Amino acid sequence: MLSARDERTLAALLRLSLGARHLSLCFHRVASVRRERELLPKLTMAPAEIDRLVEFLQESTRRSDRWLTMCFDDGYRDSAEYILSRARRFPQVDWVFFVCPEKIERRVGFRWDLAEVLREQGAPVDHDDVVYSPIDVPTENARNDLRGIAADPRFALADVELCRQVQRLPNGALGNHTNIHHRAMMLALHECRSEYERSTDDFRRLFGEPRHFAFPFGQPGVDFDQRHVAALRRIGNFHVWSTEPRPYDVSEQEKGSALPRFAIDGTRTWKETVAHLVLRSLRTRVARGLRSHPKFPPSLPEPRIELPGV
């Protein structure tokens, strides 16, 4: 209902909810026309919707600092091409392209794309069974079925040179997204450490020292925990990103925290996305203010935000 408000009201609420905090948005695929039988439609957003979203965020906040980061996870070719076509149009925005270096180099696809193809072929497969089935870390990217997926134009990944073009943008950067893209909580800690070290070595060899790392899936306490952050901190000094949906203070970067990002639902319009950002940002801002009050018990849940007419 909030998205039905006029743009002026929505802009005012956005400024109120964000304050001086920074915002990072996480996308995956960019396409004007959706694939038939698309398995995960939330992962794809139309370029025109993303354009209008960025324009509105920039115009509404009236800020001169670099407060907005646009992230694109998984290394798909369509996302790289979108970044290359838009980064100079929005010079005040930071653009980060997260890649799985071994998959990029060896041309190896993702399990969820394999699940989509198997369903197209009539196989009675369950998405979760394919994506989260047991994994052998050293041989995951040697699977012939995943190599075949990467050869399908619908699931094409950026190649090494295209990634380097993104890296050469004045406001562009690459980030490490691990080699195998699996939930850290589903692996033994020693496997995670090995995966982080191996993917970082591959990233350095292909692209130089990493400035960013994003956890696959990325929900704190569900997909990773502080042990995994500590393992990364032993490898290098880079920003670590989650998909916790909230804005963040600049001081969080300095502390080395796992920084939050909003995972964007591509089935929403740009105005619905703004409304979601406003409500989540207001919620965290009010909750933080209440928790700083000596009479507010820290164990209580975050309060529900009620806006007039919403």
SULTADA-V260892 format. One record per helix or strand. SS is the DSSP state (@ for helix, = for strand). FROM is the first residue (numbers start at 0). LEN is the number of residues. If there is no record, write none. Layout:
BEGIN
ss->{SS & SS}
from->{FROM & FROM}
len->{LEN & LEN}
END
This chain:
BEGIN
ss->{@ & @ & = & = & @ & = & @ & = & = & @ & = & @ & @ & @ & @ & @ & @ & = & @ & = & @ & @ & = & = & = & @ & = & = & @ & = & = & @}
from->{1 & 6 & 21 & 28 & 40 & 43 & 46 & 67 & 75 & 76 & 93 & 100 & 110 & 126 & 136 & 143 & 152 & 156 & 159 & 171 & 183 & 188 & 211 & 219 & 223 & 225 & 238 & 247 & 249 & 257 & 261 & 269}
len->{3 & 12 & 6 & 2 & 3 & 2 & 15 & 5 & 1 & 10 & 6 & 6 & 10 & 5 & 6 & 7 & 3 & 1 & 9 & 5 & 3 & 19 & 3 & 1 & 1 & 8 & 3 & 1 & 6 & 2 & 2 & 22}
END
